[in-house]
C-alpha cells in the first residue's frame, strides 16, 4: 500500500522548510523522531519547492535539511530505482544524490544529464544554487544509446544550463577507441536560442583548382527573428568565393531568406593557352507572407537572378545544372472595397544558355468587378433581357527591358519599352429555351510611346571608308499613340444528350454529349483610314510591302483588314457505363472514352480570298490514370499549285479530295508513380528541434531522407509525333520527339536507403545524366554518398558526419569534382 505524509511547516519551525513538502513511498515510510529523519523505501518520491526526487531509497534529514537518494540491488545484484532529480526543468539521472534544501547545493555521482540535444555523463559533480554544475571527469555526446557510439571526454568542466559547456583538454572516442587528437579546451554552445559562432570549413582537393577550404565562415544570431551566416571558399590556385545567407521569420507578418553568392574561378596556368577565368554571382530572395497578416492583401517574392555561368561552374546540385531558365517575381496584390483588385509586380526571366534577360519593372494591373448598369433598383417579376447586360474594366501597364546579362547593369530608363492597355468587356447572355445566346462587345485601347516608319533607301551611302548599299531603313519615332480597337461577337450553343443501351454484355450503356456552337465575330479594318495602323513602302524590286507601325509592341496591335467570321464547332464527349461488382448499390461505374473531341471551321464573309478556314480536329482522352493522349489535325479546303504554294481554289475543284491534310500532331504522356505510401505526404509533428526547423522540414520534404516511405518509383515518358507538309520539298515531314525519365528509392533495410535518377536521350541514343544517392543511418551518425557516374557533371561526394546540428562540424568528407575528370 502506498503511504503518503504531507508536512506543512512554517519558516520558523525547527525543520526550517519554507514550502509544502510531500513524501511518498510504495513500500514503507519510517519516521525517526529522535534523530529527525525519515526513511522511504521502494518508488520513493519527495516533492518540495519545485524539486522532485525519485529513487528506490530516500533518506531525509530534517535537522540538516538534506536528502540522500540511491538505488538498491535486487536478489540478482542488479541496481533498480537509481535516483532521478528534477529541479525546475533540470533533470539528472545519477547513482547517488546528496542535496541541501537550504543552500540548494548538491553532490552527484555517476550522473547522466540532458542539456538540449547533448547527453552529459559526470563521474562526480557539484550543483550550486545558481544551477551551475562543476564536473570532475565526464564526457558529452549527442548519441542517445545507453553505451554511446562516440563521446568527447574531459577531466574538468563547467555546465551552465541553457548557455554553454566549458571544459579543459578534450579528446574524442569512437566505439571506445580514442582518437589521437587532443584539443586544449572545449567550448560547446548549449542553448536553444541562436548564438554566434565560427563555421568550420571543409577541406578538399580538386585537380583544376588545387587544395581548398570551403564553406568556412561565421554565424550571427541577430535576435529572435533574424540570422546571418557568412561563408567563404579559397583554393590554392587562385579561385575563391563568398556566400551570404540571411533568414528571417516574423510571426503574423512573414518569413523568408536572402542568399547572395559570388565566385571567382581560375583555371590553368597564367600566360598559357589553357588559362581561363570567370567571375559570376547569383542572388536568391524568397518571401512568404503569413496568411494571418492581412486577409485583403498579400506580398510574395521569389527572386532568382545571376550570371549565366554560376550554376554551371559552382553548383553541385544536378537540378541547378540542368535548369536553363530562371524566373523571378515580386508581387503585391490587394482587394479594394467590394471586388476591386490591384496588383503590382516586378518580373524577371533569364536564359542561362543565351544570357538573354527580360525584366518587367513594374507591371501594374487594376480591375473592377462585373456589374449590370441597366439593372432595375426595384425589380418586379423576372429579369428583362437588358438587365443581363454586364460590363467591367481592366487596366494593365508594363515597363519592360530586354537585353543580355553582360549589358544589364549598363541599361538606362530609355532602354525600357513602356505601354498601357485598357479593356472594357461588355456582354450579355440570354436563354432561349435549351439554347444559350451570348453577345459581347470588347473595347480595347493601347497606349504606346513609340512607333516605326519604314522606307527603302535607294542611294549608296559613303561614310568614311564604309560603303552602305541600298537597304531598308526602319526609324523609331518617339511619340505617344492611343491605339483603338473594338470587336463584336455573338454565339449560340446548346447541349444534346444521346444514350444507347446494351441488353447484353458487361457494357450497359454508351453516352454521347454533343455541344454545337455557332458564332459570329466582326472587327473593322484598322489598316486604313481613319485608323491607319498599317503603312506601305516600295522595295528594291518595286513591290509594295505593307507593314504594321506598332509591330513588336508588347500588347500587340489590331489586325489588318476587315473581318466578319462565322464559325461552327461541334464538341463531343463519349463515355460508357459498365458493370461494377464492387459497387453493391448502383452496380455500375462510368468510364470516359473520349474527354473531348472538337471539330470546327470558320468562314470570313469579308475576305476576298481564302475565306474558308482549315478544318480543325482536336481530341484528348485519358486511357489510364497517368496515361493521356492528345491529337490535333488540320485539313485545308484549298489546293496547291505545282510549286507547292496554296492557291485560292478548292481542292475538289482541282480533282482531288475535299480536304488536304497540312499537319497532324500526336502527343502521348505517361506519368506513373507508385510507393509504399501512396497517400499524400502529411506534415510531420515532433517535439524535437525548434519550431523553425520543423517548419523548414515540412516546407522542403523532398530535401530530407524519409524512412517512413519504404520504396518509391516514378516513370515519366512523353512522345510527340508531328506530321506536317513541307512546301519546299513538297512532301510530308515526320518529326518524333521522345523523353524518358526514371527515378526511385528503396530502403534496403530500415537504416539503408538508395535513390536513383536517370533518363534516356533518344536523339543522342544514350543515357542522359544519372545520379545515385546512398544514405546510411548510423544512429547518431549518418553516411551520405552522391555519385554521378556519367555525363559532363561526373563526380562523387562521400560524407560521414554527426547528425546533430550542434556538432555538425564533426565530419569526414571525400569528394571528386566534375572539373577533375
LINKA-V867576 format. One record per residue. N is the residue number from 1. RES is the residue in one small letter. PHI is phi in radians with two decimals (none if undefined). OMEGA is omega as a letter, one per 30 degrees, with the letter a starting at -180 (* if undefined). BURIAL is + if it has 24 or more other ideal C-beta (glycine too) atoms within 12 Angstrom, else -. Layout:
# LINKA-V867576
N;RES;PHI;OMEGA;BURIAL
N;RES;PHI;OMEGA;BURIAL
This chain:
# LINKA-V867576
1;x;none;a;-
2;x;-1.33;a;-
3;x;-2.03;a;-
4;x;-2.35;l;-
5;x;-2.23;l;+
6;x;-1.93;l;-
7;x;-1.91;l;+
8;x;-1.98;a;-
9;x;-2.27;l;-
10;x;-1.39;a;-
11;x;-1.09;a;-
12;x;-1.49;l;-
13;x;-1.29;a;-
14;x;-1.14;a;-
15;x;-1.34;l;+
16;x;1.03;l;-
17;x;-1.66;a;+
18;x;-1.96;a;-
19;x;-2.60;l;-
20;x;-1.19;l;-
21;x;-2.02;a;+
22;x;-2.14;l;+
23;x;-2.10;a;+
24;x;-2.31;l;+
25;x;-2.59;a;+
26;x;-1.35;a;-
27;x;-1.62;a;-
28;x;-2.70;l;-
29;x;-2.35;a;+
30;x;-1.90;l;-
31;x;-1.83;l;-
32;x;-1.89;a;-
33;x;-1.18;a;-
34;x;-1.12;a;-
35;x;-1.69;a;-
36;x;0.92;l;-
37;x;-2.30;l;+
38;x;-2.31;a;+
39;x;-2.12;a;+
40;x;-2.00;a;+
41;x;-2.11;l;+
42;x;1.15;a;+
43;x;0.88;a;+
44;x;-1.37;a;+
45;x;-2.39;l;+
46;x;-2.18;l;+
47;x;-2.14;a;+
48;x;-2.78;l;+
49;x;0.89;l;-
50;x;1.44;a;-
51;x;-1.84;l;+
52;x;-2.19;l;+
53;x;-2.17;l;+
54;x;-2.15;l;+
55;x;-2.93;l;+
56;x;-1.25;l;+
57;x;-2.43;l;+
58;x;-2.29;l;+
59;x;-2.09;a;+
60;x;-1.89;l;+
61;x;-2.01;a;+
62;x;-1.32;l;+
63;x;-1.25;a;-
64;x;-1.67;a;-
65;x;1.00;a;+
66;x;-2.18;l;+
67;x;-2.37;l;+
68;x;-2.29;a;+
69;x;-2.42;l;+
70;x;-2.57;l;+
71;x;-1.61;a;+
72;x;-2.13;a;+
73;x;-1.39;l;-
74;x;-1.58;a;-
75;x;-1.11;l;-
76;x;-1.61;l;-
77;x;1.52;a;-
78;x;-1.49;a;-
79;x;-1.29;l;-
80;x;-2.17;l;-
81;x;1.23;l;+
82;x;-1.07;a;+
83;x;-1.09;l;+
84;x;-2.17;a;+
85;x;-2.03;l;+
86;x;-2.11;a;+
87;x;-2.32;l;+
88;x;0.87;l;-
89;x;1.82;l;-
90;x;-1.35;a;+
91;x;-2.27;l;+
92;x;-2.23;l;+
93;x;-1.94;a;+
94;x;-2.33;l;+
95;x;-1.52;a;+
96;x;-2.43;l;+
97;x;-2.32;l;+
98;x;-2.18;a;+
99;x;-2.50;l;+
100;x;-1.89;a;+
101;x;-1.21;a;+
102;x;-1.32;a;-
103;x;-1.41;a;-
104;x;0.99;l;+
105;x;-1.99;a;+
106;x;-2.68;l;+
107;x;-1.97;a;+
108;x;-2.28;a;+
109;x;-2.31;l;+
110;x;0.88;a;+
111;x;-1.96;l;+
112;x;-2.02;a;+
113;x;-2.20;l;+
114;x;-1.71;l;+
115;x;-2.15;a;+
116;x;1.13;l;+
117;x;-1.54;a;+
118;x;-1.71;l;+
119;x;-1.86;a;+
120;x;-1.99;l;+
121;x;-1.87;a;+
122;x;-2.19;l;+
123;x;-1.24;l;+
124;x;-2.44;l;+
125;x;-2.57;l;+
126;x;-2.18;a;+
127;x;-1.66;a;+
128;x;-1.68;a;-
129;x;-1.08;a;-
130;x;-1.47;l;-
131;x;1.27;l;+
132;x;-1.31;a;+
133;x;-2.04;l;+
134;x;-1.68;a;+
135;x;-2.12;l;+
136;x;-2.09;a;-
137;x;1.18;l;-
138;x;-3.03;l;+
139;x;-2.64;l;+
140;x;-2.34;a;+
141;x;-2.82;l;+
142;x;-1.81;l;+
143;x;-1.44;a;+
144;x;-1.56;l;-
145;x;-1.16;a;-
146;x;-1.06;l;-
147;x;-1.94;a;-
148;x;-1.00;l;+
149;x;-1.26;l;+
150;x;-2.58;l;+
151;x;-2.74;l;+
152;x;-1.96;a;+
153;x;-1.63;l;+
154;x;-2.69;a;+
155;x;-1.65;a;-
156;x;-2.33;a;+
157;x;-2.84;a;+
158;x;-2.48;a;+
159;x;-1.92;l;+
160;x;-1.89;a;+
161;x;-0.97;l;+
162;x;0.96;l;-
163;x;-2.46;a;-
164;x;-2.85;l;+
165;x;-2.11;a;+
166;x;-2.02;a;-
167;x;-2.35;l;+
168;x;-1.43;a;+
169;x;-0.99;a;-
170;x;-2.25;l;+
171;x;-2.56;a;+
172;x;-1.91;l;+
173;x;-2.12;l;-
174;x;-2.10;a;+
175;x;0.92;l;-
176;x;1.19;l;-
177;x;-1.79;a;-
178;x;-1.18;l;-
179;x;-1.52;a;-
180;x;-1.31;l;-
181;x;-2.53;a;-
182;x;-1.96;l;-
183;x;-1.81;a;-
184;x;-1.08;l;-
185;x;-2.74;l;-
186;x;-2.15;l;+
187;x;-2.42;a;-
188;x;-1.99;l;+
189;x;-1.04;a;+
190;x;-2.47;a;+
191;x;-2.65;l;-
192;x;-1.41;l;+
193;x;-1.49;l;-
194;x;-1.21;l;+
195;x;-2.51;l;-
196;x;-1.25;l;-
197;x;-3.13;l;-
198;x;-1.39;l;-
199;x;-1.72;a;+
200;x;-1.23;a;-
201;x;-1.37;l;+
202;x;-1.71;a;+
203;x;-1.80;l;-
204;x;-2.87;a;+
205;x;-2.60;l;-
206;x;-2.26;a;+
207;x;-1.16;a;-
208;x;-1.39;a;+
209;x;-2.06;l;+
210;x;1.52;l;+
211;x;-1.18;a;-
212;x;-2.62;l;+
213;x;-2.14;a;+
214;x;-2.17;l;+
215;x;1.06;l;+
216;x;-1.60;l;+
217;x;3.00;a;+
218;x;-2.52;a;-
219;x;-2.05;l;+
220;x;-2.06;l;-
221;x;-1.62;a;+
222;x;-1.59;l;-
223;x;1.52;a;-
224;x;-1.33;a;-
225;x;-1.97;a;-
226;x;-2.55;l;-
227;x;-2.50;a;+
228;x;-2.62;l;+
229;x;-2.16;l;+
230;x;-2.07;a;+
231;x;-2.14;l;+
232;x;-2.53;l;+
233;x;-2.13;l;+
234;x;-2.51;a;+
235;x;-2.17;a;+
236;x;-1.22;a;-
237;x;-1.74;l;+
238;x;1.88;l;+
239;x;-1.34;l;+
240;x;-2.76;l;+
241;x;-2.79;l;+
242;x;-2.28;a;+
243;x;-2.45;l;+
244;x;-2.19;l;+
245;x;-2.26;l;+
246;x;-2.22;l;+
247;x;-2.05;l;+
248;x;-2.47;a;+
249;x;-2.69;l;+
250;x;-2.00;a;-
251;x;-1.07;a;-
252;x;1.14;l;-
253;x;-2.13;l;-
254;x;2.99;l;+
255;x;-2.50;l;+
256;x;3.02;a;+
257;x;-2.69;l;+
258;x;-2.13;a;+
259;x;-2.38;l;+
260;x;-2.13;a;+
261;x;-2.32;l;+
262;x;-2.36;a;+
263;x;-2.41;l;+
264;x;-2.05;a;+
265;x;-1.90;a;+
266;x;-2.23;a;+
267;x;-2.15;l;+
268;x;1.32;a;-
269;x;-1.64;l;-
270;x;-1.05;l;-
271;x;1.15;l;-
272;x;-2.13;a;-
273;x;-1.17;a;-
274;x;-1.44;a;-
275;x;-1.23;l;-
276;x;-2.65;l;-
277;x;-2.40;a;-
278;x;-2.50;l;+
279;x;-2.02;a;-
280;x;-2.57;a;+
281;x;-2.54;l;+
282;x;-2.67;a;+
283;x;-2.24;l;+
284;x;-2.27;l;+
285;x;-2.46;l;+
286;x;-2.20;l;+
287;x;-2.43;l;+
288;x;-2.20;l;+
289;x;-1.37;l;+
290;x;-1.14;a;-
291;x;-1.00;a;-
292;x;-1.51;a;-
293;x;-1.15;a;-
294;x;-2.76;a;-
295;x;-1.29;a;-
296;x;-1.87;l;-
297;x;-2.60;l;-
298;x;-2.57;l;+
299;x;-2.33;l;+
300;x;-2.49;l;+
301;x;-2.58;l;+
302;x;-2.54;a;+
303;x;-1.90;l;+
304;x;-2.38;a;+
305;x;-2.48;l;+
306;x;3.08;l;+
307;x;-1.24;a;+
308;x;-1.18;a;+
309;x;-1.68;a;+
310;x;-1.10;a;+
311;x;-1.15;l;+
312;x;-1.17;a;+
313;x;-1.79;a;+
314;x;-2.12;a;+
315;x;-1.56;l;+
316;x;-1.67;a;+
317;x;-1.52;a;-
318;x;-1.10;a;+
319;x;-1.09;l;-
320;x;-1.10;a;-
321;x;-1.15;a;+
322;x;-1.37;a;-
323;x;-1.35;a;-
324;x;-1.77;a;-
325;x;-2.21;l;-
326;x;-1.89;l;+
327;x;-2.16;l;-
328;x;-2.36;l;+
329;x;-2.69;l;+
330;x;-2.14;a;+
331;x;-2.33;l;+
332;x;-2.23;l;+
333;x;-2.30;a;+
334;x;-2.53;l;-
335;x;-1.80;a;-
336;x;-1.95;l;-
337;x;1.09;a;-
338;x;-1.74;l;-
339;x;1.69;l;-
340;x;-1.42;a;-
341;x;-2.20;l;+
342;x;-2.28;l;+
343;x;-2.36;l;+
344;x;-2.25;a;+
345;x;-2.58;l;+
346;x;-2.14;a;+
347;x;-2.15;a;+
348;x;-2.51;l;+
349;x;-2.41;a;+
350;x;-2.49;l;+
351;x;-1.79;a;-
352;x;-1.30;l;+
353;x;-1.49;a;-
354;x;-1.59;a;-
355;x;1.43;a;+
356;x;-1.26;a;-
357;x;-2.30;l;+
358;x;-2.11;a;+
359;x;-2.12;l;+
360;x;-1.99;a;+
361;x;-2.59;f;+
362;x;-1.76;l;+
363;x;-2.16;a;+
364;x;-2.04;l;+
365;x;-2.46;l;+
366;x;-2.46;a;+
367;x;-2.50;l;+
368;x;-1.89;l;+
369;x;-1.25;l;-
370;x;-1.26;a;+
371;x;-2.38;a;-
372;x;-1.91;a;-
373;x;-1.21;a;-
374;x;-1.82;a;-
375;x;-1.26;l;-
376;x;-1.24;l;-
377;x;-1.24;a;-
378;x;-2.18;a;-
379;x;-1.23;l;-
380;x;-2.23;a;-
381;x;1.47;a;-
382;x;-1.21;l;-
383;x;-1.15;l;-
384;x;-1.52;a;-
385;x;-1.06;a;-
386;x;-1.30;l;-
387;x;-1.25;l;-
388;x;-1.50;l;+
389;x;-1.25;a;+
390;x;-2.30;l;+
391;x;-2.59;l;+
392;x;-2.65;a;+
393;x;-2.41;l;+
394;x;-2.33;l;+
395;x;-2.25;l;+
396;x;-2.47;l;+
397;x;-2.38;a;+
398;x;-2.35;l;+
399;x;-2.30;a;+
400;x;-2.09;l;+
401;x;-2.06;l;+
402;x;-2.13;a;+
403;x;-2.71;l;+
404;x;-2.05;a;-
405;x;-1.09;a;+
406;x;-1.23;l;-
407;x;-1.81;a;-
408;x;-1.05;a;+
409;x;-1.35;l;-
410;x;-1.69;a;-
411;x;-1.29;l;-
412;x;-2.11;a;-
413;x;-1.06;a;-
414;x;-1.21;a;-
415;x;-1.39;a;-
416;x;-1.48;l;+
417;x;-1.62;a;+
418;x;-2.18;l;+
419;x;-2.84;l;+
420;x;-2.33;a;+
421;x;-2.26;l;+
422;x;-2.06;l;+
423;x;-2.36;l;+
424;x;-2.15;l;+
425;x;-1.55;l;+
426;x;-2.10;a;+
427;x;-2.58;l;+
428;x;-2.70;l;+
429;x;-2.18;a;-
430;x;-2.15;l;-
431;x;-1.60;l;-
432;x;-2.01;a;-
433;x;1.21;l;-
434;x;-1.53;a;-
435;x;-1.81;l;-
436;x;-2.11;a;-
437;x;-1.98;a;+
438;x;-2.09;l;+
439;x;-2.14;a;+
440;x;-2.53;l;+
441;x;-2.29;a;+
442;x;-1.92;l;+
443;x;-1.88;a;-
444;x;-2.24;l;+
445;x;-2.34;l;+
446;x;-1.96;l;+
447;x;-1.85;l;+
448;x;-2.02;a;+
449;x;-1.98;l;+
450;x;-2.82;l;+
451;x;-2.52;a;+
452;x;-2.16;l;+
453;x;-2.10;a;-
454;x;-2.18;l;+
455;x;-2.70;a;-
456;x;-1.69;l;-
457;x;-1.56;a;-
458;x;-1.45;a;-
459;x;-1.46;l;-
460;x;-1.45;a;-
461;x;-1.90;l;-
462;x;-1.94;l;-
463;x;-2.16;a;-
464;x;1.16;l;-
465;x;-1.64;a;-
466;x;-1.63;l;-
467;x;-2.09;a;-
468;x;-1.88;a;-
469;x;-1.28;l;-
470;x;-0.92;a;-
471;x;-2.77;l;-
472;x;-1.48;l;-
473;x;-1.90;l;-
474;x;-2.06;a;-
475;x;-1.81;l;-
476;x;-1.67;a;-
477;x;-1.73;l;-
478;x;-1.43;a;-
479;x;-2.81;l;-
480;x;-1.40;l;-
481;x;-2.41;l;+
482;x;-1.84;a;-
483;x;-1.71;a;+
484;x;-1.65;l;+
485;x;-2.72;l;+
486;x;-2.60;l;+
487;x;-2.63;a;+
488;x;-2.10;l;+
489;x;-2.42;l;+
490;x;-2.50;a;+
491;x;-2.50;l;+
492;x;-2.36;a;+
493;x;-2.62;l;+
494;x;-2.69;l;-
495;x;-2.25;l;-
496;x;-2.09;a;-
497;x;-1.83;l;-
498;x;-2.26;a;-
499;x;-2.40;l;-
500;x;-2.11;a;-
501;x;-1.68;l;-
502;x;-1.84;a;-
503;x;-1.45;a;-
504;x;-2.22;l;-
505;x;1.56;a;-
506;x;-1.25;l;-
507;x;-1.47;a;-
508;x;-1.61;a;+
509;x;-2.79;l;+
510;x;-2.08;a;+
511;x;-2.00;l;+
512;x;-2.23;l;-
513;x;-1.99;l;+
514;x;-1.85;a;-
515;x;-2.11;l;+
516;x;-1.37;a;+
517;x;-2.45;l;+
518;x;-1.99;a;+
519;x;-2.38;l;+
520;x;-2.38;a;+
521;x;-2.33;a;+
522;x;-2.30;l;+
523;x;-2.53;a;+
524;x;-1.32;l;-
525;x;-1.51;l;-
526;x;-1.56;l;+
527;x;-1.53;a;+
528;x;-1.98;a;-
529;x;-1.08;g;-
530;x;-1.63;a;-
531;x;-1.54;l;+
532;x;0.99;l;-
533;x;-1.40;l;+
534;x;-2.14;l;+
535;x;-2.20;a;+
536;x;-2.34;l;-
537;x;-2.50;a;+
538;x;-1.88;a;-
539;x;-1.50;a;-
540;x;-1.15;l;-
541;x;-1.58;a;-
542;x;1.44;l;-
543;x;-1.45;l;-
544;x;-1.51;a;-
545;x;-1.90;l;-
546;x;-1.73;a;-
547;x;-2.43;a;+
548;x;-1.67;a;+
549;x;-1.27;l;+
550;x;-1.92;l;+
551;x;-1.10;l;-
552;x;1.53;l;-
553;x;-1.24;a;+
554;x;-1.15;a;+
555;x;-1.80;l;+
556;x;1.24;a;-
557;x;-2.75;l;+
558;x;-1.07;l;+
559;x;-1.37;a;+
560;x;-1.47;l;+
561;x;1.55;l;+
562;x;-1.39;a;-
563;x;-2.39;l;+
564;x;-2.39;a;+
565;x;-1.72;l;+
566;x;-1.85;a;+
567;x;-2.12;l;+
568;x;-2.27;a;+
569;x;-2.30;l;+
570;x;-2.16;l;+
571;x;-1.68;a;+
572;x;-2.33;l;+
573;x;-2.39;a;+
574;x;-2.17;l;+
575;x;-2.61;l;+
576;x;-2.10;l;+
577;x;-2.01;a;+
578;x;-2.09;l;+
579;x;-1.22;l;-
580;x;-2.27;a;-
581;x;-1.22;a;-
582;x;-1.33;a;-
583;x;-1.59;a;-
584;x;-1.47;a;-
585;x;-1.67;l;-
586;x;-1.54;l;-
587;x;1.37;a;-
588;x;-2.43;l;-
589;x;-2.51;a;-
590;x;-1.70;l;-
591;x;-2.25;l;+
592;x;-1.39;l;+
593;x;-1.55;l;+
594;x;-2.32;a;+
595;x;-1.11;a;-
596;x;-2.73;l;+
597;x;-2.33;a;+
598;x;-2.04;l;+
599;x;-2.17;a;+
600;x;-2.85;l;+
601;x;-2.70;l;+
602;x;-2.62;a;+
603;x;-2.35;a;+
604;x;-1.65;a;+
605;x;-1.19;a;-
606;x;-1.65;a;-
607;x;-1.39;l;-
608;x;-1.50;l;-
609;x;-2.61;a;-
610;x;0.89;a;-
611;x;-1.26;a;-
612;x;-1.57;a;+
613;x;-1.34;l;+
614;x;-1.02;l;+
615;x;-1.34;a;+
616;x;-1.99;l;+
617;x;-2.19;l;+
618;x;-2.21;a;+
619;x;-2.61;l;+
620;x;-2.62;l;+
621;x;-2.73;l;+
622;x;-2.06;a;-
623;x;-1.29;a;-
624;x;-2.71;l;-
625;x;-0.99;a;-
626;x;1.67;a;-
627;x;-2.02;a;-
628;x;-2.14;a;+
629;x;-2.25;l;+
630;x;-2.26;l;+
631;x;-2.48;l;+
632;x;-2.44;l;+
633;x;-2.27;a;+
634;x;-2.29;l;+
635;x;-2.17;a;+
636;x;-1.64;l;+
637;x;-1.42;a;+
638;x;-1.71;a;+
639;x;-1.59;l;+
640;x;-2.24;l;+
641;x;-1.55;a;-
642;x;-1.20;l;-
643;x;-1.63;l;-
644;x;1.59;a;-
645;x;-1.50;l;-
646;x;-1.23;a;-
647;x;-2.16;a;-
648;x;-1.46;l;-
649;x;-2.40;a;-
650;x;-1.13;a;-
651;x;-1.09;a;+
652;x;-1.27;l;-
653;x;-1.24;l;-
654;x;-1.62;l;-
655;x;1.46;l;-
656;x;-1.88;l;-
657;x;-1.26;a;-
658;x;-1.13;a;-
659;x;-1.94;l;+
660;x;-2.23;a;+
661;x;-1.19;l;+
662;x;-1.91;a;+
663;x;-2.79;l;+
664;x;-2.44;a;+
665;x;-2.23;l;+
666;x;-1.95;l;+
667;x;-2.25;l;+
668;x;-2.12;l;+
669;x;-2.16;a;+
670;x;-2.32;l;+
671;x;-2.40;a;-
672;x;-2.15;l;-
673;x;-2.25;l;-
674;x;-2.50;a;-
675;x;-2.71;l;-
676;x;-1.20;l;-
677;x;-2.18;a;-
678;x;-1.39;l;-
679;x;-1.27;l;-
680;x;-1.10;a;-
681;x;-1.04;l;-
682;x;-1.72;l;-
683;x;-1.25;a;-
684;x;-1.43;l;-
685;x;-2.11;a;-
686;x;-2.78;l;-
687;x;-1.70;l;-
688;x;-1.72;a;-
689;x;1.30;a;-
690;x;-1.54;l;-
691;x;-1.13;l;-
692;x;-1.14;l;+
693;x;-1.14;l;-
694;x;-1.19;l;-
695;x;-1.12;l;-
696;x;-1.11;l;+
697;x;-1.13;a;-
698;x;-1.21;l;-
699;x;-1.43;a;-
700;x;-2.39;a;-
701;x;-1.07;a;-
702;x;-1.26;a;-
703;x;-1.54;a;-
704;x;-2.09;l;-
705;x;-1.43;a;+
706;x;-1.95;l;+
707;x;-1.41;l;+
708;x;-1.24;l;-
709;x;-1.78;a;+
710;x;-1.12;l;-
711;x;-2.77;l;-
712;x;-2.66;a;+
713;x;-2.52;l;-
714;x;-2.36;l;+
715;x;-2.18;l;+
716;x;-2.20;a;+
717;x;-2.48;l;+
718;x;-2.27;a;+
719;x;-2.25;l;-
720;x;-2.34;l;-
721;x;-2.20;a;+
722;x;-1.94;l;-
723;x;-2.03;a;-
724;x;-2.22;a;-
725;x;-1.41;l;+
726;x;-1.67;a;-
727;x;-1.15;a;-
728;x;-1.18;a;-
729;x;-1.50;a;-
730;x;0.96;l;-
731;x;-2.71;l;-
732;x;-1.55;l;-
733;x;-1.74;a;-
734;x;-1.95;a;-
735;x;-2.12;a;-
736;x;-2.05;l;-
737;x;-2.17;a;-
738;x;-2.33;l;+
739;x;-2.38;a;-
740;x;-2.36;l;+
741;x;-2.31;a;+
742;x;-2.34;l;+
743;x;-2.64;a;+
744;x;-2.96;l;+
745;x;-2.62;a;+
746;x;-2.62;l;-
747;x;-1.56;l;+
748;x;-1.10;l;-
749;x;-2.37;l;-
750;x;-1.34;l;-
751;x;-2.16;a;-
752;x;-1.91;l;-
753;x;-2.39;a;+
754;x;-2.15;l;+
755;x;-2.21;a;+
756;x;-2.33;l;+
757;x;-2.44;a;+
758;x;-2.77;l;+
759;x;-2.94;a;+
760;x;-2.19;l;-
761;x;-1.60;a;-
762;x;-1.26;l;-
763;x;-1.26;l;-
764;x;-1.47;a;-
765;x;0.99;l;-
766;x;-2.74;l;-
767;x;-1.22;l;-
768;x;-1.38;a;+
769;x;-0.98;a;+
770;x;-2.23;l;+
771;x;-2.30;l;+
772;x;-2.20;a;+
773;x;-2.08;l;+
774;x;-2.15;l;+
775;x;-2.24;l;+
776;x;-2.21;l;+
777;x;-1.48;a;-
778;x;-1.83;a;-
779;x;1.17;l;-
780;x;-1.59;l;+
781;x;-2.01;l;+
782;x;-2.54;l;+
783;x;-2.03;l;+
784;x;-2.26;a;+
785;x;-2.31;l;+
786;x;-2.04;a;+
787;x;-2.36;l;+
788;x;-1.94;a;+
789;x;-1.35;a;-
790;x;-2.37;l;-
791;x;1.63;a;+
792;x;-1.19;a;-
793;x;-1.80;a;+
794;x;-0.98;a;-
795;x;-2.98;l;+
796;x;-2.58;a;+
797;x;-2.59;l;+
798;x;-2.01;a;-
799;x;-2.34;l;+
800;x;-2.12;a;+
801;x;-2.63;l;+
802;x;-1.27;a;+
803;x;-1.15;a;+
804;x;-1.08;l;+
805;x;-1.05;a;+
806;x;-1.10;a;+
807;x;-2.12;a;+
808;x;-1.17;l;-
809;x;-1.44;l;+
810;x;-1.43;a;+
811;x;-2.69;l;+
812;x;-2.19;a;-
813;x;-2.24;l;+
814;x;-2.40;a;-
815;x;-2.57;l;+
816;x;-2.31;a;+
817;x;-1.41;l;+
818;x;-1.09;l;+
819;x;-1.23;a;+
820;x;-1.52;a;-
821;x;-1.60;*;-
